[in-house]
Amino acid sequence: MADVYKEAFWAAYSYTRTQLARTRMRVLLVSALALYGAALAKPSAVDSYVAKESPIAKAGLLANIGPKGAKAAGAKAGVVIASPSTSDPNYLYTWVRDSSLVFKVIIDQFTSGKDKSLLGRIQDFVAAEKTLQQVSNPSGTVTTGGLGEPKFNIDLTAFTEPWGRPQRDGPALRSTAMIAYANWLRKTSSTANVVKNLWPAIKLDLDYVVANWNSTGFDLWEEVSASSFFTTAVQHRSLREGAALAKALGQNASAYITQADNALCFLQSYWNPTGGYITANTRGGRSGKDANTALASVHTFDPAAGCDAATFQPCSDKALASLKVYVDSFRDIYAINKGIAPNAAVATGRYPEDVYFGGNPWYLTTAVVAEQLYDALIVWKAQESLKVTSISLPFFRQFLSSVTVGTYGCTSSTYKKLTAAIKTFADDTLAIHAKYTPANGGLAEQFDRATGVSPAPLSAVDLTWSYAAALTVFAARDGVSPASWGAKGLKVPKVCKPGPPVPTANMTFNVLATTVPGESIYITGSIDPLQNWSPDNALLLSSANYPTWTITLTVPASTNFEYKYIRKTNGVLTAWESDPNNSVSSPANGTLVVNDTWR
């Protein structure tokens, strides 16, 4: 239709030049211009979706925060429920990770002046998290590893059932959220206020990160105990921001700076130069292609850092190359992606090997693809150029096959073609998100891989993280960029150091168990020295004192963990001990002897 209006305009213009009926021509010109402008300004389907879904997403997020949230009955003030779903699956708990990501969105909206009504909720969040920091739990106490506990009951009591613990991204994400609030308080209140009311809680989390950033733990999907790119990336960010805040408050920042450098050095080890992507986890028997990496780039986005590759900024060559590999891994595994061109947008999930609830696309993982690209466009626009390297060349060639390695200024046709195509790809990804969002705007955890829709939401309904991810991708599409956190100009140390030594203790495990010839007793459990629940790598106990089987191990000091004994016949697994798992806390030092009987 725009071409019709253009024709009307030029016809009217030519007619005017004949100097006929000038008054009439002015009317025609104004009308044609108005129609042409209206055609150009007509909102796209994605514009309409964003306008409709934004208030729904915000309302959905706030509904899941206690005590007044419409779907958060029973939750204490400031507590974020992951979802109101209570069965298949039961997500009516509060996760430190989810809560921190959600409140980072809320704090950013508040401190930017977008919504001043959020202050009370932020204060409730701070109070709730201070309480949780002090709750003894299966991961330990506040001084013995308890800050690594991933989830709690919504009444702020400990969740004591078996789980993938510890998860070491929570303290980093929580400190990042609180630091954003602390920086606002410093400007509007006083340094003394922050030192008294916020710094003690922030320092607890930062000190945990200092001591544990290079220790393995369960990843953000709570399935693999390993070193995780997302965890290391957010830990590095928290230490940088923590150091800056510490200096501003007159506190000692040296440990944060030292370990931030070490974490940054370690962060480089996740890059897979052969595959051309960031490996999400160092274990787990998977490809390592995972939304973990795109989420890390988005949640550590610092617009002042440009396209820095050391911190894997959204527009860095490594982050872009990795994004392409991740997206492409889903092209052939979901029916809803079949028949889509190999350079067009598709729905994405957590990782291609996923089988949880059937292994479907997730709303938040599909949204993060678009968000990373919107973030990249923000930086390219600001710096008025983009750079194509040999690493990012495959990414850019899916949008312009003739592009070559080089730097392209904003006036070049290459820059214009690439940014326009990438914006379209991001919008098309968001259009997929829109296509499979139900009419009421409710965002569950997943949508159906075969049809995109189902009689009921897949997995957890009204997932708070899904709503938060929608709000951040909408903001990025509008060109909203976060505050800098100090990623600009960082140098990767030439020599990587492992971080502070982890205190250890010795533990002897004795188990009374009768066996038959060829049968032996092994042990495995939830920490590295116990092989992270791997039956294949379980540790053989000695039968020297049969029928008591014995092993002595060096384990992390002051750590709560779980374990079980298993039976193998000629090295083949035959039986696990019956439930529940055994649990124990290692001593702060010295030796502890544990005497068990096979169950």
Secondary structure, DSSP 8 states (H G I E B T S, - for coil): -HHHHHHHHHHHHHHHHTT--HHHHHHHHHHHHHHHHHHHH---HHHHHHHHHHHHHHHHHHHTBTTT-TT-TT--TT-B-S-S-BSSSB--SEEHHHHHHHHHHHHHHHHTTS-GGGHHHHHHHHHHHHHHHT--BTTB-TTTTGGG--EE-TTS-B--S------TTHHHHHHHHHHHHHHHHHHHS-HHHHHHHTHHHHHHHHHHHHHHTTS-EE-TTSS-EE-BHHHHHHHHHHHHHHHHHHHHTT---HHHHHHHHHHHHHHGGGEETTTTEE-SBSSSSS----HHHHHHHHHT--GGGTT-TTTT-TTSHHHHHHHHHHHHTTTTT-GGGTT--TTS-----S-TT--GGGT--BHHHHHHHHHHHHHHHHHHHHHTEEEE-TTTHHHHHTT-TT--SEEEETTSHHHHHHHHHHHHHHHHHHHHHHHTS-TT----SB--TTTS--SS-BSSSS-HHHHHHHHHHHHHHTT------S-TT----SS----S---EEEEEEEEE----TTEEEEEEESSGGGGGG-STT-EE-EEEETTEEEEEEEEETT-EEEEEEEEEETTEEEEE--SS-EEEE--SSSEEEEEEE--
